Amino acid sequence: MSTAIVLPEALKKMGFPRLIISGFLLVLFILTPFVGVDLPTQITNIINRFSWNAVLVLAMVPMIHAGCGLNFGLPLAIICGLLGGTLSIQLGFTGPMSFVMAVLIATPFAVILGGGYGLLLNRIKGGEMMIATYVGFSVMSFFCMMWLLLPYSSPTMVYGLSGNGLRPTISLDGFYNQTLARLLEIDFAKIAAALHISLGPLERIKIPTGSLIAFALLAFLMWAFLHTKTGTAMTAVGSNAAFARAAGINVDRTRMLSVIMSTWLGAMGILMYQQGFGFIQLYNAPNNLTMPTVAAILIGGASVNKASIPNVIIGTILFQGIVTMTPTVMNSAIHMDMSEVIRIIVSQGMILYALTRKAEGAK
Amino acid sequence: MSRKTNLPAGKRALELVQNNAVPIMFIIICAVFIPMAGFSPSYLLNEIVTRMGRNLFLVLCLLFPIMAGMGLNFAMTLGAMGAEIAIILVADWQIWGIPGVVLAMILSIPFSALLGFICGTLQNMAKGREMITSYIINFFINGWYQLIVLYIMGAIVPIAHASIMLPRGYGIRNTVSLLNMRQCLDDLLAIRVAGVKIPVFTFLLVALLCLFIVWFRRTKLGQDMRAVGQDLEVAKAAGINVDRTRIISVVMSTVCAGFGMVIYLQNIGNLPTYTGHAQIGMFCIAALLVGGASVEKAGIGNAFLGVILFHLMFIVAPGAGAFITGDSMVGEYFRVFLSYGVITLALIMYEAKKRMVRSKAGQELAEAQTKKEDA
């Protein structure tokens, strides 16, 4: 990185790729009025997508803290969430209650599967990331079979003709679609109508307050946990396992706890994602969320063994900003949709950058 | 070796089973599935021979990075992408048949070598986690590949023939027909034995690569590579340029993967532009591991056995799934599950073993130290 040397200290700390990404997003924002894209709608989109994805990104934090690396095994956590969601619907719960039940049902699965996953990761210290990737794949493809074979029967979920096997996409209308997002929602259009005033373009902004509060609560709990005795022990294990062991910390148990927390948060994350998106996606869909989530926390300033709550928030905003802004702005500006390609290059490039950094590569 | 021969026969058999657990498991799976799927033996034999010709070259190219201790090269896909770019250009120039295949192979060398060099350099920057890095490189370069093929080809790189271009005027179609190139290598010198077509020339190419690998292992560079694979520090102390040796092994792997991909595509007869390379890495790695290879040790035999067993499982799984559950999709998911599962298992065994060796070394060191202190 010869270019990084000439940068001032503050910018260097921010990191070269993050600088490019923030700059790129800034350019997109500046371009919006000139290419005829509606900025308030875009901002609403970014806030919405932030509320869908933030908890998933938060799920990366505990494992990074405990030195287990980036959780490429996210599909495992997502599967727990999917089990919670589908079982809740299967058991006949509707409306907001189905969300509560989904959370409750997903929790034991997350604890059990996360525990097994943690046991495995304790046996293969040093190679967590590669194995996590393939554990995620294996569990996901195993559940591809299970979605077909498990005796689900709720008519909203199974294939219409044969009557068995879950559909790849299940609509959540009437279940927990927008349950949290609608809670205390701030809709500027409604406020303007109630006050009989015109707020101009602001009227197109909607804020899913409930989802944001839920994320804030989880993030606060995470932050508070990291400042408890167990949380500090976790950070110690992550920064130097040998030192932590000498200090009398049970390394394996701490790592296991971090994996279980990560898995549970991932399960909550997918439920949050579903309630915002409005659909449950099964089969190979869990895989589509892994890379964007890992990339998001890295863009936010985390590294392979260091992550904080601000990293989660900044990263999710930057990444989702690019995801929402690129297609619309690019399309209007040059009539060419390169967003998919840009997204791949940005997210994978970011992960690659984090993996190849010398300071962290040396153990 | 002498210790082993002293063991009783029962124990030796047990050891054999333990060391070859994965191939034996696959033999059992295939033995159970074949009658369920109900294919005729000649059909199965035909399919297996075809798939061996198609995939062996690709699987063999994985051996070089394993030799250099860099683990499974998930980035062999880079070579496949290089070959795909070469094939698109050759298809546009309308050079067909054997000359087209040869030209595509030659043209793929600079692309694959460049990508391999990038990959090797990045992997050197991430020592200790080469595999996950190669896995991510694969996606990263895929982004650039899409950028080139979808936006630059036709717009900046001239593409003359509308038949391979998207209707909008730039970018390559989702499938490029290679009908005029189809199986031209396989048909060369092909012989039929009892209804089974044997693509002799393709097998000759594979044999050539095998001979090259055997010869290469004995050269100075090959020995260096194995030394690097054994222990980085020792190799460095012995005066081997470790980084350079590792980059060479990756470049060799990607270039061979490029050749392999050309062979693969001429057999298939069309190029799925955006998905052709996506699964290549995973299937080849799974095949090699099914053949009994591990992350640090793999031979030509593993590649042959692996391709046969893995593809046999692949052919019969949907039929067997339909037989057991009444739904062929279950079988399809099952074969994907097995491919992922076998890779996961191999990775876990590799890491667990590495850790055991490390802790044993630590114990020995501690013992030696206490002895010293006692003395």
Interface residues (C-beta under 8 A of the other chain):
Chain A: F72 L120 R123 I124 K125 G126 G127 M129 M130 I131 T133 Y134 V135 F137 S138 S141 F142 C144 M145 L148 L149 G165 M291 M336 M338 E340 V341 I344 I345 Q348 G349 I351 L352 L355 T356 R357 K358 G361 K363
Chain B: L122 M125 A126 K127 G128 R129 M131 I132 T133 Y135 I136 I137 F139 F140 N142 G143 W144 Q146 L147 L150 Y151 T325 D327 M329 V330 Y333 F334 V336 F337 Y340 G341 I343 T344 L347 I348 Y350 E351 A352 K354 R355
